[in-house]
Amino acid sequence: MTARNRLLLSARCLTAGGAFLAAAAVFHFFAAHHIAPILRRAVDARTFAFLEPIVSFTFLLNAVLLLPLSFTTLYGAAGVRRGERWAWWISIANALTVVALPCLLLYSMGLGYFADAPLFLAGALSITAAGLLMLLPLVRARRDLLPPA
């Protein structure tokens, strides 16, 4: 594979990852609306009154933070396509952030939680795939970047 093709592959993977992150943001915005009914069925009224604002806020916060992450990933893809170093650094930071998300989910929720929550498992697996899809071509294309100015 030529240097140009490695950069192009990295840029395409970043574009796909950025689109996936934008879709995840939209999902979190829509899913926040469904948190209260699910939580209401799972816990007593006092616990619900305490947890619902926190959990709803967390979903909305995730959505809001995923938007700039997707934007900078898409923006970085254009720069990586041209071989620009600044874009590679931004993109590698974004890719590592995305790879860290499922690790944090697993650490904070434990393996047992995923067995009872197939949507979380699907989300964690798809985010892992997206992060690796973004990260691995970037690592391979690093040597193909333009020399520092």
Buried (B, 14 or more C-beta within 10 A) or exposed (E): EEEEEBBBBBBBBBBBBBBBBBBBBEBBBEBBEEBBEEBEEEBEEEEBEEBBEEBBEEBBEBBEBBBEBBBBBBBBBEBBBEBBBEBBBBBBBBBEBBBEBBEEBBEEEEEEEBEEEEEBBEBBEBBBBBBBBBBBBBEBBEEBBEEEE
